Amino acid sequence: MVLNILVGDIGGTHSRLAQARVAGQHVSLVDVQRYRNAHHSSLTGILTEYLRKHAYHPRSACLAVAGSTDGRQVHFTNLDWHVHADALARELGMERVSLVNDFSAVGWGLDALQTRDLCFLQTGPGEAEGVRVAVGAGTGLGVSLCVPQRGRYRPLSSEGGHMGFAPQDDEQDRLLQFLRGLHGRVSVERVVSGPGIVDLYRFCAREAGLGEPPLLAQTEPPQAISQAAQVGGDPVALRTMQLFVRIYGQIAGDVALLARARGGVFLAGGIASKNLPLMQAPEFLAGFHAKGRFSAWMREIPVAVVLDADIGLRGAALAAAT
């Protein structure tokens, strides 16, 4: 069966839309377009603009959304939007709109990846039918546990980004105290995310005895900090990203232990792929391996950065087809 459908990947900051054609595990996308959510008052406005621009009249849509969803409605975790699928279908004149959690969509999308879509940080024997884990930092932190089922992988719903942050050394103990003063409870998403980079930068500046760092005045502080770390010349930015990457590895390793992820750990989300040299430096795997009695076992798990920015769109299409 061939399916033609409108798909979307609706995050906390950006929305990506495309027309998808699904045949088996193959997904082709056309007219991929990205929108900045802050420039629109609602998701309906974004979808209406896209459909009008491309003169596209699909019968159905599947949207990957950054929040917990029952498939019919969602209140976004990091965006003040509430979406009801049935109301959206009526407004757009479609037969059906379905919703899937954005990181469940990433889990679905793993089946559509090719070798060229991955950059391996660590290879290992793994298991061909082992559980897979997708972890990804963006506006928030997404986690998807994917179990094999009838020849493909099926993601389980997860809010793993809201697990508590567990410090591993004295510096991270101080970081926890710093973040607790800002947020109260400190989830892993408070550390490993775009906003987390900003808070880490403030923490590292304070550790260095500095005041409010100038990069925080930039239009996009997380990007400015990560770029400064890669270019060099800003030791606070570099320390920020080294700490970020190490903690990213710790969290990914914890999730791998939880799931016994012998099928591999896949790092999606925009931050990992845009900071590939930092991810390939020693800090990530040092954090990933640091699991005490299970350190040797952690070295057997394949770990890869997902390079395909459209994995959420492909996953939404496969979820709809399934």
KEKOLTI-392763 format. One record per atom (N, C-alpha, C): x, y, z; residue in one letter. Coordinates in steps of 0.1 Angstrom, whole numbers, plus 2048, in hexadecimal, padded with zeros to 3 digits. Example, Ala and Ser with C-alpha at 12.3 -4.5 7.8 and 13.67 -1.06 7.14 Angstrom:
8847C784Ea/87B7D384Ea/8847DF84Ea/8807EA847s/8897F5847s/88180084Fs/
This chain:
8087F4800m/800800800m/80980C800m/8058167F8v/80C8237F8v/80382E7FEv/809835808l/80283F80Fl/80784D80Bl/7FE856808n/802864806n/7FB86C811n/803874819i/7FE87B825i/806887828i/80089182El/80789C834l/80D898841l/81A89B843v/820898850v/8278A5856v/8278A5863g/82D8B086Ag/8368AC875g/8408B4879d/8488B2884d/8478BF88Cd/83F8C0896i/83B8CC89Di/8438CD8AAi/84E8D48ABg/8568D58B7g/8528E18BFg/85B8E48C9g/8588EF8D2g/85C8FC8CBg/8658FC8C2t/86A9088BBt/8669098ACt/8678FE8A5h/8658FE897h/85B8F3893h/8548F5888s/84B8EB882s/8508E8874s/8518DB871r/8558D7863r/8498CF85Dr/8468D2851l/83B8CB84Al/8408C683Dl/8398BB838a/83D8B582Ba/8328AD826a/8328AA819q/8298A0813q/831893813q/82B888818a/83287B819a/82B871810a/83486880Ar/82F85D803r/836851809r/82E84780Ev/83383C815v/83182F80Ev/83B82780Ba/83A81A805a/84381080Da/83D808815g/8447FF81Eg/84B807828g/859806829q/86180D833q/86781A82Cq/86481C820h/86A827818h/861833819h/86683E81Dv/85E84B81Ev/865855815v/85E85B80Cs/863866804s/85C873808s/86387E809l/85D88A80Dl/85F895803l/85589D800v/8568A87F7v/8518B57FEv/8558C07F9d/8518CD7FFd/8528CE80Ed/85E8CB813v/8618CC821v/8638DB824v/85C8E082Eq/85D8EE832q/85D8EF841q/8658F9846r/8668FB854r/860909858r/859909863y/853916868y/858918876y/85992587Ar/85C928888r/84F92B88Fr/84D923899n/8409238A0n/83D9318A6n/8479388ABa/8449458B1a/83E94F8A7a/84094D89Ah/83A956890h/82C95388Dh/826949893h/818945890h/81094389Dh/80494689Ds/7FB9458A9s/7F69378ACs/7F692F8A2s/7F19218A4s/7F7918899s/7F590B89Cl/7F9901892l/7F0901886l/7E4904888t/7DA90587Dt/7DF90F872t/7E491B877g/7E992586Eg/7F5920866g/7FE91886Ci/80A913865i/80590985Ai/7FC90085El/7F88F6855l/7F08FC849l/7E890684Ct/7E090C842t/7E9913838t/7F391A83De/7FD921834e/80491782Be/80890C831y/810902829y/8078FC81Ey/7FA8F8821l/7F18F2818l/7EE8FC80Cl/7EC908810r/7E9912806r/7F59147FCr/801916802k/80D9187FAk/80F90D7F0k/80D9017F4h/8108F57EBh/8048F07E4h/7F98F77E6a/7EC8F27DFa/7EA8E37E1a/7EC8DF7EEy/7EC8D17F2y/7DF8CE7FAy/7D88C47F6h/7CB8C17FCh/7CB8B2801h/7D28AF80Bp/7D38A1810p/7C689D817p/7C4890817r/7B888B81Fr/7BB88982Dr/7C8887831s/7CC88483Fs/7D988A842s/7DC88B84Fa/7E9890853a/7ED888860a/7FA887862c/7FF88286Fc/80A88B873c/808890880l/81189B885l/819895891l/826896891a/82E89389Ca/82F8A08A5a/82B89E8B2v/8298AA8BAv/8318A98C7v/8378B48CBa/8408B48D7a/8388B58E4a/8328AA8E7g/82A8AA8F4g/82489C8F5g/81F899901s/81888D903s/80A88D8FCs/8078838F4t/7FB8828ECt/7F48758EDt/7E78758ECd/7DF8688EBd/7DC8658DCd/7E186D8D3g/7DF86C8C5g/7D48758C0g/7CC87B8C9r/7C18848C5r/7C48928CAr/7CB8958D5q/7CE8A28D9q/7DB8A38E0q/7E08B08E1v/7ED8B28E7v/7EE8C08EDv/7F48C18F8h/7F88CF8FDh/8078CE8FDh/80D8D68F5f/81C8D68F3f/8238D9900f/82E8D2903t/8368D390Ft/83D8E1910t/8438E5904n/84B8F1904n/8458FC8FBn/8388FB8F9l/8319058F0l/8239068F4l/81E9128F5d/8109158FAd/8069128EFd/8059068EAw/7FB9028E0w/7F48F68E5w/7E78F68E3h/7DF8E98E5h/7D98E68D8h/7DA8DA8D3v/7D58D58C6v/7CC8C98C8v/7C18CA8C2h/7B88BE8C2h/7B78B98B3h/7BA8AD8B1a/7BB8A88A3a/7AE8A989Ba/7A38A58A2d/7968A689Bd/7928B4897d/7948BE8A0a/7928CC89Ca/79B8D0891a/7A78CC891l/7B18D0887l/7AD8CA879l/7A88BD879a/7A38B786Da/7978BF867a/78E8C386Fr/7838CB86Br/7878D8865r/7908DF86Ce/7958EC867e/79C8EB85Ae/7A38E0858l/7AB8DF84Bl/7A48D7840l/7988D2843g/7908CB839g/7968BD836g/79C8B6840m/7A18A983Em/79889F845m/79A892840e/792887846e/798884854e/7A5884855r/7AB880862r/7B8887864r/7BB88B871v/7C8890875v/7CB887882v/7D7881882s/7DB87A88Ds/7E8880893s/7EA87E8A0l/7F68838A7l/7FE8788ADl/80B87A8ADv/8148718B3v/81F8798BAv/8248748C5n/82E87B8CCn/83A87D8C3n/8418888C4d/84C88B8BBd/8578818BCd/85A87C8C8f/8658728C9f/8608648C6f/8538618C7s/84E8558C2s/8508558B3s/84E8608ADa/85086289Ea/85F85F89Aa/8688648A3v/8768618A0v/8788528A1v/87284C8ABg/87383D8ACg/86E8368A0g/86383A89Bw/85D83488Ew/867837883w/86D843883g/876847877g/88383F877g/887839882l/893831881l/893827876l/887821874d/886817869d/88981C85Bd/88782985Aa/88982F84Ca/89783484Aa/8A0833854l/8AD838852l/8B682F84Al/8BF836842q/8CA82E83Bq/8D7831842q/8E182983Ft/8EE82A846t/8F4838844t/8F183F839r/8F684C837r/8F0856840r/8E5853846d/8DE85C84Fd/8E385B85Dd/8EE854860l/8F385186Dl/90285486El/90685A879c/91485C87Cc/917854889c/91E849888f/920841894f/92B84789Df/9288498AAl/93184C8B4l/9388408BAl/9318358B9q/9368288BFq/92F81D8B7q/9378148B3t/9318078ADt/9327FC8B7t/92A7F28B5g/92A7E78BFg/9237DC8B9g/9237D08BFp/91C7C48BAp/90D7C68BAp/9087CD8C5g/8FA7CF8C6g/8F27C28C4g/8E57C38C0e/8DC7B88BDe/8D37BC8B2e/8D27B48A8a/8CA7B889Ca/8BB7BA8A0a/8B67B38AAe/8A87B58AEe/8A77BB8BCe/8B27C28C1g/8B27C88CEg/8AA7D48CFg/8A67D88DBv/89F7E58DDv/8A87F08D9v/8A27FA8D2r/8A88068CEr/8A48128D7r/8AC81C8D8v/8A98288E0v/8AC8348D7v/8A383D8D6a/8A584A8D0a/8A58558DBa/8AF85D8DCv/8B08688E5v/8B38758DEv/8AD8808E0g/8B088C8D8g/8AD8998DFg/8B78A18DFa/8B68AF8E5a/8B38B98DBa/8A98C18DEg/8A58CC8D6g/89F8D78DFg/8948DC8DDt/88D8E58E6t/88B8DE8F4t/8888D18F3g/8888C88FFg/8908BC8FDg/88E8B1904l/8958A5902l/88C89A900l/88C8948F5g/8838888F1g/88A87B8F3g/8828718F7v/8878638F9v/87C85A8F3v/8818508EBs/8788468E6s/87F8398E7s/87782F8EDl/87C8218EEl/8758198E4l/87C8128DBc/87780C8CFc/8797FD8D0c/86E7F58D0v/86F7E78D1v/86B7E08C4v/8727D58C1p/86F7CE8B4p/8627C78B4p/85B7C88A9q/84D7C38A8q/84A7C089Aq/8497B3896r/8457AF889r/84D7B687Er/85A7B5880g/8637B9875g/8677C8875g/8617D087Er/8647DE87Fr/8657E288Dr/8697EE890y/86A7F389Ey/85E7FC8A1y/8587FA8ADr/84D8018B1r/8518098BEr/8508178BDp/85381F8C9p/84981E8D4p/84E81F8E0l/8458208ECl/84482F8F0l/8388338F4s/8378418F9s/840843905s/84684F906s/850851910s/850860914s/852863920e/855871925e/86387192Ce/86C869926g/87986792Cg/88187492Eg/87E87F926g/88588B928g/882892936g/87888D93Dh/87589394Ah/87A88A956h/883881953m/88987A95Em/892883965m/895880972g/89D88997Ag/8AC889976g/8B3894977f/8C1895974f/8C989097Ff/8D388797Ca/8DB880986a/8EA885984a/8EF88E98Dp/8FD89298Bp/90788798Dp/912888987q/91C87D987q/92988298Eq/92B88F991d/937894997d/9348A199Fd/93F8A79A5d/93D8B39ADd/9388BE9A4d/93D8C0998e/9398CB98Fe/92A8C998Ce/9268BD989q/9188BB986q/90F8BC992q/9148BA99Ed/90D8BC9ABd/90A8CB9ACd/9148D49A9r/9128E29A9r/9088E699Er/9098E0993l/8FF8E3988l/8F18E098Cl/8EF8D5993l/8E28D1997l/8DC8DC9A1l/8E58E19AAq/8E08EB9B4q/8DD8F89ACq/8E58FB9A2f/8E290799Af/8D5906993f/8D38FB98Cl/8C68F9985l/8BA8F898El/8BC8F299Ar/8B18F19A3r/8AC8FF9A7r/8B69089A8g/8B29169ABg/8AA91C9A0g/8AB918994l/8A491D989l/897917987l/896909989h/88B901984h/8848F998Fh/88A8F899Bg/8848EF9A5g/8898E19A1g/87F8D899Dr/8838CB999r/88B8CC98Cr/8968C598Bv/89F8C597Fv/89E8B8977v/8978B896Cs/8968AD963s/8A28AD95As/8A48A2953v/8AF8A194Av/8AD8AB93Ev/8A18AE93Be/89E8B8930e/8A38C6934e/8A38C9941r/8A88D6945r/8B78D8942r/8BE8CD940v/8CD8CD93Dv/8CF8CB92Fv/8CA8C0929v/8CD8BC91Bv/8C28C1912v/8C38CD90Es/8B98D4905s/8BF8E1901s/8B88E88F7g/8BC8F58F4g/8BC8FF900g/8B1900907p/8B1908913p/8BB90391Dp/8BE8F691Eg/8C88F1927g/8D58F6924g/8D98F8917i/8E68FD913i/8E790B919i/8DD913919v/8DD92191Ev/8E092192Dv/8D9918934d/8DB917943d/8E9912946d/8ED90893El/8FB903940l/90590E93El/903917934y/90C922931y/90D92C93Dy/90192F943r/90193794Fr/90893195Ar/90692495Cf/90D91D967f/91C91D965f/92191A959c/92F91A956c/935928957c/92E932954a/933940956a/934943964a/92B93F96Cr/92C94197Br/937939981r/93992D97Ce/945925981e/95292B97Ee/952933972a/95E93A96Ea/960947974a/95694B97Dg/957958984g/95396497Bg/94B961970l/94796C967l/93897096Al/93597C964g/927980965g/91E97B95Ag/914982956e/90B97E94Be/91397D93Ee/914971938p/91C97092Cp/916976920p/91E97C917p/91898490Cp/91097B902p/91396F900l/90C9678F6l/8FE9658F9l/8FA968906l/8EC966909l/8E3971903l/8EA97C8FEa/8E29878F8a/8E09848E9a/8E59798E4q/8E39758D6q/8D49718D4q/8D09728C7t/8C296F8C4t/8BF9608C7t/8C99578C4e/8C79498C7e/8D39448CFe/8D29468DDp/8DD9438E5p/8E39358E5p/8DA92A8E4p/8E091D8E3p/8E991B8D7p/8E49208CCq/8EC91F8C0q/8F99278C1q/8F89338C6a/90493B8C8a/90E9358D1a/90A92E8DCi/9139288E5i/91A91C8DFi/9129138D8s/9189078D1s/92190B8C6s/91E9168BFq/92791A8B4q/9349208BAq/9339288C4a/93F92D8CBa/9489228D0a/9429178D5a/94990C8DAa/9519058CFa/94B9048C3q/9518FD8B8q/95C9068B1q/9599138B1v/96391C8AAv/96F91E8B3v/96D91E8C0g/9789218CAg/97992F8CEg/9809328D8g/9829408DDg/9799448E8g/96F93B8ECd/96793E8F7d/967932900d/97093290Ap/972926913p/96592391Bp/95D92D91Ev/95092A925v/94792291Cv/945926910a/93D91F906a/942911904a/94F90F903l/955902901l/9528F990Dl/9548FE919r/9518F6925r/9438F3926r/93A8FC922t/92C8FA922t/9288EE919t/92D8EE90Dm/9298E3904m/9308D6908m/93C8D690Dq/9428CA912q/93A8C491Dq/9358CC926l/92D8C7931l/91F8C292Cl/91A8C9923f/90D8C591Cf/90E8B8916f/9198B690Ev/91B8A9907v/91D89E910v/9258A091Br/927895924r/91A89192Br/91289B92Fi/906897936i/8FC89192Ci/8FC895920y/8F488F915y/8F8880914y/90587D914g/90986F914g/905867921g/90586E92Cq/901867939q/8F2863938q/8EA86D933i/8DB86A932i/8D8860928i/8DF86191Ca/8DD856912a/8E1849917a/8EB84891Fg/8F083B924g/8E683692Fg/8E083F937d/8D683B940d/8CA835939d/8C583B92Ev/8BA836927v/8BD829920v/8CA82791Ba/8CE81B915a/8CD810920a/8D281292Cl/8D1808937l/8C280593Al/8BA80F93Bl/8AC80D93El/8A5803934l/8A8805927a/8A27FE91Ca/8AA7F1918a/8B67EF91Er/8BF7E5919r/8C07E6909r/8C57F2905a/8C47F68F7a/8CF7F08EEa/8CE7E28EDr/8D97DC8E5r/8D77DE8D6r/8CB7E48D2g/8C97E78C4g/8CF7F48C0g/8D47FC8CAg/8DB8098C7g/8D48158CDg/8DC81F8CFv/8D882C8D4v/8D98368C8v/8CE83D8C5f/8CE8468BAf/8CB8558BFf/8D485E8BCl/8D386B8C1l/8CD8748B6l/8C18788B8a/8BA8808AFa/8B988E8B4a/8B08968AFg/8AF8A48B3g/8BA8AD8ACg/8B78BA8ABg/8C08C28A4g/8CE8C48AAg/8CF8C48B7i/8DB8C88BEi/8E68BE8BBi/8E48B18BBa/8EF8A88B9a/8F58A98ABa/8EC8A98A1s/8F18AA893s/8F88B7890s/8F48C2896k/8FA8CF894k/9078D189Bk/9098C88A5n/9168C98ADn/91E8BC8ACn/91E8B78A0l/9248AA89El/9338A98A3l/93B8B38A1p/9498B28A6p/94A8B18B5p/9418B88BCl/9408B78CAl/93B8AA8CFl/9328A48C8m/92C8978CBm/93788C8C9m/94088E8BFq/94A8858BCq/9568868C5q/9578918CDa/9628928D6a/9608888E2a/96A8868EBp/96987C8F5p/95E87D8FFp/959889901e/95088B90De/94388390Ce/93D882900f/93087B900f/93286C904f/93B8658FDl/93D857901l/94285590Fl/94A85F914a/94E85E922a/94285D92Ba/939866929g/92C866931g/92485A92Eg/923855922f/91B84A91Ef/92183D925f/92E83C925h/93583092Bh/93582F93Ah/93483B940a/93683B94Fa/92A835957a/929828956k/91E82195Dk/923817967k/92E81996Dg/933810978g/935802973g/92E7F9979r/92F7EB976r/92A7E7968r/9237F0961f/91E7EE954f/9267F6949f/9317FB94Ds/939803943s/93D7FB937s/9427EF939a/9467E792Ea/93A7E4925a/92F7E192Bw/9227DE923w/91F7EA91Aw/9207F691Fm/91D802918m/92580390Bm/9317FE90Br/9397FF8FFr/9357F68F4r/92B7ED8F6e/9277E48ECe/91A7E98E4e/9157F48E9i/9097FA8E3i/90C8038D7i/9078018CBp/90980B8C1p/9028188C4p/90A8238C2v/9058308C4v/9078398B8v/8FC83F8B3a/8FD8478A7a/8F58548A8a/8FA85E8A1v/8F386B8A0v/8EB86A893v/8DE86D894v/8D586E888v/8D887B880v/8DB879874l/8DE88586Bl/8D288A863l/8C8882862d/8BC88585Ad/8B388E862d/8B289B85Ea/8AA8A4865a/89B8A1864a/89789985Ad/889896857d/88588985Ed/88C883867i/88887786Di/87B877874i/87788387Ag/86A884880g/85F884876g/86188A86Al/85788A85Fl/85587B85Al/861875858r/860867853r/85985E85Dr/85C86086Ag/856858874g/84785A875g/843867873a/83486A874a/82D862868a/83486285Ca/82E85B851a/82D84C853a/837846859l/83783885Cl/82D835867l/82C83D871a/82283B87Ba/81483B875a/81184486Ca/804845865a/80283985Da/80C834856a/80B82884Ea/80881B856a/80E81B862t/80C81086Bt/7FF810872t/
